[in-house]
Amino acid sequence: MLPDNYQFVLQSPIVPVMVINRLADAVPMAQALVAGGITTLEITLRTDCALEAIEAIAASVPEAIVGAGTVCSGQQFRDVLSAGARFVVSPGCSNELISVSQATDTPMLPGAVTASEVMAVRAAGFPVIKFFPAGTSGGAPAIKALGGPFYDLHFIPTGGVSPANLGDYLGLNNDIAVGGSWMIPAEACAQNDWARVEQLAREAIELANSVNAA
């Protein structure tokens, strides 16, 4: 059973990893994803307008559960909270991030792929782990193996996840969702083709639901 502040991860089996290069794209991209059935959004801190994008989406797309990704420092953690993020995702973990998460009572999905890393984040009290980079860290077989000693944890693999291997991940008992970006291709965003993003999001959710129903 997940704590109340982690229930948001159950809202969508897919968490899009959003790299927003133009602030003007933020709201229409989020609206397209939500219209397609994906409501838990991770806006990464990989571009200059990322904080403004988080703020715009949080203010304009009420159906979305807005989170921030690529958070690597305590200051970034505090900045994304000020912008309106409701959860934080990090490619790794540090004592600084743990301290801010605990002090602000903000759910964080820390990155971990080895048994030692998983033990450290579990000891810090985190029930959901970002398994990143999934594709080069053993993929679904590695997550399945970690489910033995860490039966009480949930994983969200990111990095190399696609429609081709979605079933391998979501078919695992300890895999609660996946992260990916295939439903927001760069060329569609560059052309403002939000109808395509919506359709790809809908197809991704349909595929994920078919796996979960199997």
C-alpha positions, 0 to 999 in steps of 0.5 A: 500500500502506497502512502497517501502522498504517493497515490498520484503514481497510480493515476497513469501507467505512463509518465511522459518525460517532457523536455520543453524547449519553447515556453509557448509549447508548455500548455498545449503539450500538457493539454494534448497529453491530458486529452490523450489520457496521460495526467501525471506529467514530469517536466524536466529541468533540461531547458532554460524555460523549464521552471516557467513551463512548470508554473504555466502548466500548473496554473493552466492545466488543472487536470494535470498532476505536475512534477519536475524531473532532472532535479539534482540539487536542493536549490532546484528542489525548492525552485520547482516547488515554488513553481508549482510542482507537486512531486520531484523526480531525480536521476539519482539521490543525495542526502541534500535531496532527501533532506528537502523532500522530508522537510517539505513533505514532498514525494520524490522518486529517487533514481537507483539501479543497484541493490546498494542504491535501492537499500539506501533510498528504502532506508530513507523512506522512499517507496517508489524508485525511478529505475534509470537508465533502465535500458542500460541497467538490466531492463525488466529482468533487473527490476524483476530480480530486485523484486525478491529482496525489495518486495515492498518497493515499486519501480518506474523504469525510464530510459529506453522504454518504448511501445516495443518493450512496454509490456515487459515492464508493466507485466512485472508485479513491482513495476507501477508505471513507466517513464518515456518520451515516445508520445511527444516526438520532437518533430511533432512539437516543432510543428505544433502538431498537438493532435498527433501528441494527443493520439500517441498519448491515447495509443500509449495508454491503450497499450498500457491498459491492455498489458495491465488487463492481461 
